[in-house]
Amino acid sequence: MNQLPVAVIAENSPQRALFVSPDAQLEAVLEELLADRTRKSVFLIDEQERLAGVVNLKELLIWGWLHLGLLNVPFKLSERKLRRLARAHVAADLQIPSSQGMTISVEQSVEDALDTLLLSSQDAVAVVDENGRVVNDLHIDDLLTYAMQEAKGASYA
């Protein structure tokens, strides 16, 4: 894959992450996420617009099921996970550990972004500017779209 800067793809990709404060109430986060079906991830953003973490989306959705009183979900939850979800009230409670580092600079290459996504086992990574502020999100399907267009000889725009 060539060394095209991530900025080119980030500028042409829709923002699909929901950006919220770490202290946002989970009910409000879930309502906002479900109100816009284009949202594919939830990023925690601090006062300086820097990534504070990534919410475990699966846990947020399970939290919603539990919050609605649908305790007999069609999958088993470990006691530890059930306790974690029962105690969760704000977005930071469902943060993926060490996820504040799940970023890629606009100046880094598409190849670097793919490496970052594959190593993180996540579908999205925050794209940050030279000051560390989140400017967009980059999803694995954005990279696949780019790669397919490159393979066909079309430019990405």
Secondary structure, DSSP 8 states (H G I E B T S, - for coil): ----BHHHHHHHS---EEEE-TT-BHHHHHHHHHH-TT--EEEEE-TTSBEEEEB-HHHHHHHHHHHTT--S-SS---HHHHHHHHH--BGGGGB-TTGGG-EEETTSBHHHHHHHHHHHT-SEEEEE-TTSBEEEEEEHHHHHHHHHHHHTT----
